[in-house]
Amino acid sequence: MSIAIIQPRIAVIGAGIAGAACAAGLRRAGLDVTVFDKSRGVGGRMATRRVEWIDPSGSVFELEFDHGAQHFGARHPRFKLEMARAERAGVLARWQPHIHTAWPELPSQTSLVAVPNMPALARHLLDRLPLRSEHPVHHLERDALGWTLVMGDRRREGPFSSVMLAIPPAQAALLLAGHEDTWANTLQLVRMEACWTLMAATEDFDWPWDAAQPERGPIAWVARNERKPGRSAPPGVATWVAHATPAFSKAHLHESPEAIAAELGRALQALWPANRPLQWHHLSAHRWRYARPYPGVRSAEACWWDGTLGLGLCGDFLVGEDVEAAWRSGDELADTVAAALEESPLCS
Ligand SMILES: Cc1cc2nc3c(=O)[nH]c(=O)nc-3n(C[C@H](O)[C@H](O)[C@H](O)COP(=O)(O)OP(=O)(O)OC[C@H]3O[C@@H](n4cnc5c(N)ncnc54)[C@H](O)[C@@H]3O)c2cc1C
């Protein structure tokens, strides 16, 4: 009797940093991977928003705001190694902002930023992998041939031997219900903090700091976007991204973006010297419903893998609440799946 080894076909749902790390690791192991994301671009919460701005002379410019994660750190040796590679490839830079807290001033600290914008890191990891963007996976079906992904508009993709979920817990719970109810029920309990984010452009002037952590008021963190490495703004324009505190974001979750933009704009104005009224070129707000896991949310394992079903799960919330945690979870899932498939390849 001859045994045919069936080449595993793997779907990764989610092209944030966890999904990108997972897909890159699976490709490194020689596996056939296709990535799906509901958005037009990649990067998930490592996001950059572009808006058009017309100056008083009628010239049209694009303003850019890193309105999700603005910067991140690298502590784990594997992540540091991967980020060193990304730096050599020119998609990562060190940022040493002059950070102001009212009292006293924080020493400068070095963070990492993807260049020219935050999604560049996921784009780099996913380089040339088959990517289906604008594919919102609505539910999963499983039969003898494997998994089929069914999109919101009923498009179908499959069959896949395994599916990796690299999406936030609430969304993952919806796809897992009926297939892995224990996981789904656990994920429903994972609490995520919301975050209102202000994107603002003002006239440029000589402001002494690049970022600030106000001690009071609704803003937790604000940074000058165009002063980050690899960014720019139209001449004479300064761009700002401010994240509201978790308490403010929770209390104002259901208010309109316009009302929030006005309120956070006033808070930003209050950080300026009193005699310096700001001239606004742009003011808008974005609500992140699921911005970050509550601090302290962790799983015993960095990723979850059910070899019987061919189902995997990764994401920041399993390891921590930041970019590094997301990458580590995705990378670990790739290693786990590659090792499992090497041990017991699918046979017919
Ligand atoms: C406002 C804000 C500020 C932050 N600040 C920092 C910071 O300073 N430093 C730091 O390290 N981290 C920060 N973070 C956290 C960091 O961005 C996240 O921890 C990390 O990016 C999470 O990556 P992920 O891949 O796990 O999830 P995500 O980035 O959320 O990726 C999930 C992907 O799945 C896609 N998706 C979801 N559902 C479906 C579906 N049904 N079908 C198809 N695709 C789907 C989404 O479109 C998304 O691309 C911040 C986050 C926010 C929102």
The ligand as a Gaussian input file, in Angstrom:
#p B3LYP/6-31G(d) Opt

LIG

0 1
 C       -4.739000      52.929000      20.690000
 C       -3.734000      51.848000      20.895000
 C       -2.484000      52.148000      21.432000
 C       -1.523000      51.157000      21.617000
 N       -0.292000      51.485000      22.068000
 C        0.683000      50.544000      22.125000
 C        2.029000      50.889000      22.429000
 O        2.347000      52.057000      22.657000
 N        2.967000      49.896000      22.436000
 C        2.660000      48.601000      22.180000
 O        3.546000      47.752000      22.173000
 N        1.379000      48.239000      21.888000
 C        0.397000      49.179000      21.849000
 N       -0.885000      48.834000      21.519000
 C       -1.240000      47.399000      21.456000
 C       -0.793000      46.749000      20.157000
 O       -1.227000      47.517000      19.055000
 C       -1.427000      45.359000      20.110000
 O       -1.062000      44.644000      21.285000
 C       -0.995000      44.522000      18.903000
 O       -0.904000      45.310000      17.741000
 C       -2.025000      43.405000      18.734000
 O       -1.716000      42.633000      17.592000
 P       -2.610000      41.354000      17.207000
 O       -2.043000      40.824000      15.945000
 O       -2.706000      40.460000      18.385000
 O       -4.087000      41.917000      16.959000
 P       -4.620000      42.977000      15.886000
 O       -3.592000      43.998000      15.616000
 O       -5.933000      43.445000      16.408000
 O       -4.835000      42.130000      14.556000
 C       -6.010000      41.411000      14.291000
 C       -6.311000      41.461000      12.800000
 O       -7.416000      40.604000      12.554000
 C       -8.299000      41.205000      11.640000
 N       -9.611000      40.597000      11.866000
 C      -10.371000      40.645000      12.993000
 N      -11.490000      39.912000      12.837000
 C      -11.429000      39.367000      11.590000
 C      -12.279000      38.506000      10.844000
 N      -13.420000      38.028000      11.349000
 N      -11.914000      38.157000       9.575000
 C      -10.752000      38.613000       9.048000
 N       -9.904000      39.430000       9.712000
 C      -10.237000      39.797000      10.960000
 C       -8.204000      42.693000      11.954000
 O       -8.572000      43.460000      10.823000
 C       -6.725000      42.847000      12.321000
 O       -5.939000      43.186000      11.182000
 C       -1.839000      49.805000      21.285000
 C       -3.083000      49.513000      20.744000
 C       -4.026000      50.518000      20.528000
 C       -5.334000      50.180000      19.876000

